[in-house]
Structures are given as C-alpha cells and as structure tokens.
Amino acid sequence: MAEKTTAQLVEQLHELGVRQGGVLLVHTSFKAVRPVAGGPLGLIDALRKAIGPQGTLVMPTMTDGESVFDPRSTPTEGMGITAELFWRQPGVVRSSHPGGSFAAEGPLAEEICRPQPLSPPHGPDSPVGRVHELNGQVLLLGVTHSEDTTLHLAEAIAGVPYSVSHPTVVEIDGIVRTELIAETDHCCTGFRIADEWLGARGLQRMGKVGNADARLFNARDVVTVAVEQLAADPLIFLCPPSRGCEECDLARASVR
C-alpha cells in the first residue's frame, strides 16, 4: 500500500466533508489508516490542517480508572496510538474526568474540556455534549459506530432505563477514594445500527482516508436520530438475551 502524504490526507478529509473552522471529534484506528508519512503524528497534522487554525480537534483519552487520574501523565486505555500521542502534544488541553477524559486543541478547546460531573461521563455537560452543542462533526476513521461515544450522549438525553456503575479512583479535596460512577454501559455492538439510520436519511458521508474506511456526520444529526429510535425502543442498543452478551445482560438487569 502506498504511503499517504499529509497533503493527500487533507484532500481526502475535505472530499469527505470535513469543515474548515469547525469542531471535529475523531475516533480512529491508525492501523486501518496507515501507512502515513510521519506516522500517527502525520495523521494528527493532517487533521489539524483539514480544520484549519480556527478549527478545534477533539479526541477521546479515556483511562482505566484504577489509579488517581492526572491529565498531564495518565495514559489512555484502548484509545489507540493517535489519541495517546495527541493529548501529549504542546497546546493540547485534556479534561479532568477520572475515567472519561477527552483532549482538544484549538480556539474552543478550553470550553470543550472544562470540568464536568462524574456521572454520566458522556452526558450533555461533558466534552461530547459540548461538541454536540457547538454543532461539531464526528469522524470515525477505521472504526465503526461501536466506538461512537456520541451515541452515549444520545442515551443520556433519551433517559434510557439502564445504568451500570464502575468503580473509579477519584481524588476530591485531596482525599483519594473509590467512587461508583454510573454510566450507560454495554458492549456497544448495537451502536452499529446507526449506519442504517443515518444512511437512510443521507446524513452520513462515507469514503477513504488513508487506507481506512471513514464515516463523517454531524453530532446533532446522530443524536437526533438515535433519540427518536430510543423513544420507540429504549433497549434497542442492547444485545438480545439469547446472545449471552454479559455486558448487555448486566445493562438489562439494571432496568427497574
């Protein structure tokens, strides 16, 4: 496979519909995108150039919650090499949630990463919620809607009846303790149905960025469509009991 240059990636991103001057939330698998000139940092550079100096780039930097979170040093967990390198770059701001942090760079970075409640991690008053409020775009780069955190925002707005709590180490007023943080957790495979919902309404652009399959859509669009679907079936994202999915079964068991 031919290595993509920064200029080629920027061209692909613009062809897909990435807006200059906008807010762009990116979930990515570099393994799917590569080879790229400059590696993951080359991809970050392309994303920055695609949105321009007035744009704000956002990535998830979630952690395992098993130790005191320090936004300056705690590594990500399962977010991929691109996000892990992104938050470490000069000028990048990282939010302070002990398990569900995000990083951002650009004029709106401080606003997006300002403090939030512990629960829900991805509710309206969170970085994902602020991207939604700011009419940002979401780019799934080499990943599917299973990694689309904005759908957790839709669950919070819709008030889904399931909630699973996870122990997370927090430091409050200098005191370290473990708190149970409630969130709409499940296996997230069911999120992939958003492809059908968005595709049927022409609300999702698909193409290639590097060698990865890419999906681009507005945060407000996916939330609007998902909230409509959740109103009709609040458990639509959960695997059926017959599948034996432990995470989704736990979510079902939490419904009162």
C-alpha positions, 0 to 999 in steps of 0.5 A: 500500500502506498504511503499517504502524504499529509497533503493527500490526507487533507484532500481526502478529509475535505472530499469527505466533508470535513469543515474548515473552522469547525469542531471535529471529534475523531475516533480512529484506528491508525492501523486501518489508516496507515501507512502515513508519512510521519506516522500517527503524528502525520495523521494528527497534522493532517487533521489539524490542517483539514480544520484549519487554525480556527478549527478545534480537534477533539479526541477521546483519552479515556483511562482505566480508572484504577489509579488517581487520574492526572491529565498531564501523565495518565495514559489512555486505555484502548484509545489507540496510538493517535489519541495517546500521542495527541493529548501529549502534544504542546497546546493540547488541553485534556479534561479532568474526568477520572475515567472519561477524559477527552483532549482538544486543541484549538480556539474552543478547546478550553470550553470543550474540556472544562470540568464536568460531573462524574456521572454520566461521563458522556452526558450533555455537560461533558466534552461530547455534549459540548461538541454536540452543542457547538454543532461539531462533526464526528469522524470515525476513521477505521472504526465503526459506530461501536466506538461512537461515544456520541451515541452515549450522549444520545442515551443520556438525553433519551433517559434510557432505563439502564445504568451500570456503575464502575468503580473509579479512583477519584481524588476530591479535596485531596482525599483519594477514594473509590467512587461508583460512577454510573454510566450507560454501559454495554458492549456497544455492538448495537451502536452499529445500527446507526449506519442504517439510520443515518444512511437512510436519511443521507446524513452520513458521508462515507469514503477513504482516508488513508487506507481506512474506511471513514464515516463523517456526520454531524453530532446533532444529526446522530443524536437526533436520530438515535433519540427518536429510535430510543423513544420507540425502543429504549433497549434497542442498543442492547444485545438480545438475551439469547446472545449471552452478551454479559455486558448487555445482560448486566445493562438489562438487569439494571432496568427497574 
